[in-house]
């Protein structure tokens, strides 16, 4: 089995496939920290379910592709796990989401994961001749994967605009680099362009994020007031008027998990009114979501 998960006759395929499975396994588990917070708070807040619905659709597409192509054990195993974990995320979201968000999630699920996938299956089996099914289905998977990999562009533009990388998930970017390399090698060794080419884009965008992180990363130069000499009236009066100085474009980050990896992060941009020394919120918190697929 040249495309199997473990093949002593093709060690390069086995190593790249197992490495891709391990790294993707960890990436799929990354949102667990987000849902632990959801369980504790009994609400999803303003978090969106779109990343999980899209990831589930990607997984079922790759499973169907692996079944049509045959001899693709590495793709089957990781995407089967991905289907299970993404479905659990969606169910958990439906349990704790507000009514409007719940109805919207159900609409996304039936339109994408049910109707769209049924359309792909129907066209593949009944409108495409058997010799061309792998090419057609592979093209669909490639196009969808490239569209998903473009998602980090919003984060890249945000970093360039604000010159701040405080909310950039560098840990996720590093994992995606490793994942893209592993799956690119798997596609190369199995002569599968539909697995190989999407990961070229994934590698590019992940490396771009890491490059921006190290380019814009700056040490904190915040000047914090001290609490010494509180008994001294003059010192206390001076401390009252002391202002915390932060770099330009600094943002305050409220993360739902202890580690800034794959998941959902709330970002609140704060600014100081120089006349009143009162911190105010210039704009409401916005939600940035990132998903990763095989």
Order of alpha helices (4+ residues) and beta strands (2+ residues): alpha-alpha-alpha-alpha-alpha-alpha-alpha-alpha-alpha-alpha-alpha-beta-beta-beta-beta-beta
